[in-house]
């Protein structure tokens, strides 16, 4: 699965580092002093979003429903 990051160079606002948001998961964001650190922070945020969504889905299961892991 490929996920798209929108990376912003904060030096445009006279600040240091980088900020990133995720196109597919807009609630996930990251920041860091380098692009690599920013992307690693974003990866963690994406994992957190996915874990939260999975947890919420598990809580909402109805009788006869189950969750399955799918690799894309």
N, C-alpha and C positions, 0 to 999 in steps of 0.2 A: 504494500500500500504506500502510495506517495502522498505526502501532506505538504501544502504550500505555506511558506513563511513570507510575510511582508516585512522586510528589514528597514529600519529607519536609522540613519546616521544622526545622532543627536548633536553633532557639532554644528549643524545648521541653525541650532538655537543657542549656540555658544556654550554647550554642555559637552561632557565627555561620554563616550560609550555608545552603545547601540540599544535599540528597543525593537521588539518584533511582536507581531500579531499573527495569528493563524487564520488563513482564508476559510478553511473548512470548519474550524472551531473558534469563532470570534471571541469567545470568553477566555480563551487561552492566550497568554502573553508572556513575554520574557524580556530580560534585559541583561546587559553585561558590558564589561569594559572592552571586550573584543567581539567580533562577529561569532567566533566559535563558542565563547562563553555565553553569549546571548542565545544562540541556538540550543545549547545544552539546557539552559534555563527554560526555554520554550518547550523543549521535549518533556521536561518534568511537568510543566503546566498541562500539556496535552495528556500525559499519563494520568494526572490528577482529575482532569475533566472526564476522561473515559471511565476511570474507576468510580467516580461519583455517579455518572449516568448508569453504570452497571448496577451499582448498589441501589439506586432508586428504582430501576426496572425490576430487580429482585424483590423489592418490597411490594411492588404493585402486581405481582403474579396472581392470576386467577386460578381457580381449580382447573386442572388439566393442562396448564401452561408450564413451560420450562424454558430456561435460557440455554442456548448452544453457542459454543465458540466457533466463529467462522474466520478463516484466513483469506484475506483478499490480496 
